[in-house]
Amino acid sequence: MKTKFDTNEDLLIHIRESKYEGSLPYFYDQKDFPELSLIKDNWPLILEEVRNYEKRCGDITGMNTYTPPDLSSDNAWNNMYFDNYMWRFHTNRKHFPKTCQLLDQIPGCTHSGISVLSPYSAIAGHYGDTNAVIRCHLGLHIPAPFPDCGIQVGSEKQGWANGELTIFTEAHYHTTWNQTPERRYLLIFDIIHPKWKGQEHKICSRVLGAQTYVFFENKIPILKKLPDSILHPFHRLLSLLWYIYLYLSRG
């Protein structure tokens, strides 16, 4: 029997940002993900951990991503990752033990963290790393409803709400904005698409390999001129190293 998660698409992992032209939905209905009620029902606890962290350590600032999208200003977007494609940020996780305990119970969760969008800021449109994950946003502190604060995926636009999930295909071209005087807070996390369930290690190592290559490429611009005949073997080597690391660190 067919389900709304059925797809004939092949696995896509972009080494460099590339246009996604697949047919996966822009947005999903949160009702189709009953397993995520654990996260949704505990949103006040997650927000409390964020507030307690900021009381102890100050506002969440900086980024844990080495390949950020273009931003409206240098400090437009701040984040604190707990996992980046199964690569664990242990120091960050120690500050959010209850949140991470909840996330660890979500099947196929490969990526998670707190995302903060500064006042009057935006993240420019960009494509995601792969079509193998479904991205989830849990509203923690949403200073205003759509259209002042929102997200566009493909041709569709939505706002967020405190304690509600916004779920979408991260591979599609997407952008977010916050046209209010307050910071916007989300819990972000990815779950593996049902088609690729059980392939988390392989997919995450390949995405991390691509992110690592782009990191080096930004540091050493001449790498942008590498032909595919060299680029792809280099990516496979980086992916293999990440696969070994994830296997040893996560089992």
N, C-alpha and C positions, 0 to 999 in steps of 0.2 A: 504494500500500500504506500502510495506517495505521501510525503509530508512536505510542509513548507520549507524544510531545510534541505530537501533534495536538490542537487545541482550536478550538472554534467561538466562543470569547470575543472580544468586541471589545476594543480597546485601552482601558485605564482609567488615567487619571492624575488623582489626587486633588489639588485645590487646597487644600482643608482635609482633615484626616484623616476618612476615611469608611469605613464598614463594607464589607469585601469579602465577597461571597457567591458567588464563582466556584467552578469545579470543578477548578482546577488542583491537583495533588497537594500534600499538606503537605510530605512529604519525598521526595527522589529517592535512588536507589541510585548511589553514586559510580562503580560499574562502567559506568554508562550514559554516562560522560563521560571516555572514554579520553584526550582531548586535555588533560585536567587532570593527567595523570600527571607532566608536567613540574614542576608546582607541588608535588605530593605528594612526588615523589622527592627534591626539594631542600629539604624542610622543615628539616633541620639547618642548612643555609646561611642560611635566612631567620631562624631562631632566633639564630644566631650574630650576624647583623647587628643584631638587636634588643638582644642582650646588649652588644655593642660600643658601640651608641649610648648605652645607659643607663650604661655605664662612663664615657663621655666627657661626657655631658650630664645625667645623673641620670635618675630614673624618668620614663617617659612620663606626662605629666599634661596636663590640659586637654582640650578638645574642638574639633574642626574642623567641627562641625556647628552650624548656626544654628537648627535646628528639632529639638532633642533630645526624646526621649520622657521621661516622668516617671521619676525615679530614686528608689531607696530612701534616698539621701543625696546631698548636693551633689557629693561626689567618688566616687560609686559607679562611674561609668563614665568612662574616659579613652580617647581615641583619637588617632591620628595618620593623617590621610588622605594618600594619594598621588594619588588622583583622586576627585572627587565628581561622578558623572554627566558624565564627560569633562572636567570642570574640573580642571586639573592644579595641584597644590601643589608647585611647583618646589623650594622650600627643603627640604621634607620629603623629596622624592625624592632630593636630593643626599646625604642621610644613608643611604639604602638603595639604592645603585646596582645591586647584584646582584639584590635582590628585585624592583625595578622592571623590570630587564631581562627577568626571567622573566615577570612579569605582562604586559609589552608583547607577548609572544609568544602570549598567549591570545586567540583570536578572539572578538571581541564583548565584551571586558572593558570595562566602563563605570565601575566604581567599585572602589576598593581602599584598604586601610589596615591598620594594626595596632589591635586592639581589646583593651583591658585592663579587666577587671572586678575591682574591689577585693574584699578579704576581706569576707565576710558582707554581700554586697550583691546587688542585683537591679535589672534594668531592667523597668519595669512593662509590662504588655501593651499592644501598639499595633499598628496596621495600617501596611503599607508604602506607598510613594509610588505604585507602579504594578504592574500584573500583567505587565509586559513584561520583567522581569528575574528571573533565578534567582540566589539568594544562596548563596555558598559560604563555609564556615568551615573553615579549616585549623588543627587543634590544634597549638600551639607549646609551651605549658606549661599542662597541665591538671592542677591539683593533686589532684583526686580524681575517681573515676568517678561516673556517675549513681547515686543521686539527689542526691548532695551538690553536684554541679556539672552543670548541664544547661540544656536549652532545650525549650520547649513551643511547637509550632506547631499551631494549631487544637486538636484533641483529642489529639494525639500528642506523646509526650515522648521525648527521647533525651539521651544524654550525648555528650561529645567524647572524643577520644583523641589523644595526640601523634602527629603525622604522618598523621592520617586526616582525610578530608573529610566534613563534614556539609553537605548540600545541600538547600535548601528553597525554597518559594515565599514570598518576602518580603512579598507582598501580604496573606497571611493574618495574622490576629491572632497575635502571638507575644511571648514573654517569655523572659528568661534569668536565671539566678541562680548564685551562687557562695557556698555555705555552708561555706567553709573558711578557714583563717587565712592563705592565700597568694593572691597575685594570679593571675588567669587570663589567659593571653595567646592571642590568635587572630590569624591573618591573615584578613581578610575581603575578599571580592571578589565582584562581580556579573558575570554574563554575560548577554547579551541572549537572550531566549527565541527558539528557532528560528523561530517564527511571524513575529517582527518583525525578523529578521536583515536588515541593510541599512538599517534605519531609526534607527540609533543617534543620529545628530545631531538628528533631529526629536524623538525621545522624550526625550533628555537635556535639550534646551533647554526642553521643556515642563515637565519635572520641576523643573529649576532655576528656571524662572519661578514655579512653585508654591511652591517653598521660599523664594524671595525675597519673594513676597507674604506668606507666613506670618511671615517675619522682620519685615517692616514692620508687619503686623497686631499682633504681640506688642509692638512698640514704640509703636504708635499704636492703642490699643484701639478707637477709634471706627470703624476700618476693618472691624471684625467685623460692623458693622451694614450694610455695603454690600450692596445688592440684587444678585442675579445679573446683572441687566442692565448693571451697572457692573463687577462683579467679573470677569466673563469677558472683556470687552474689555481690562481692565487686565492680566489674566493673559496674554492673547495678545500684548500689547505687550511685557511683560517677557520672554516666551518668544522673541519676535523678536529682542530685544536679545541674549539669550543665544545664539541661533542664530548671529547675526553674529559674536559673540565666539568661539564654538567654531570656526566656520569659519576665522576669521582666525588663531586660535592653534593649531589642530590640523590645518587643511587639509581 
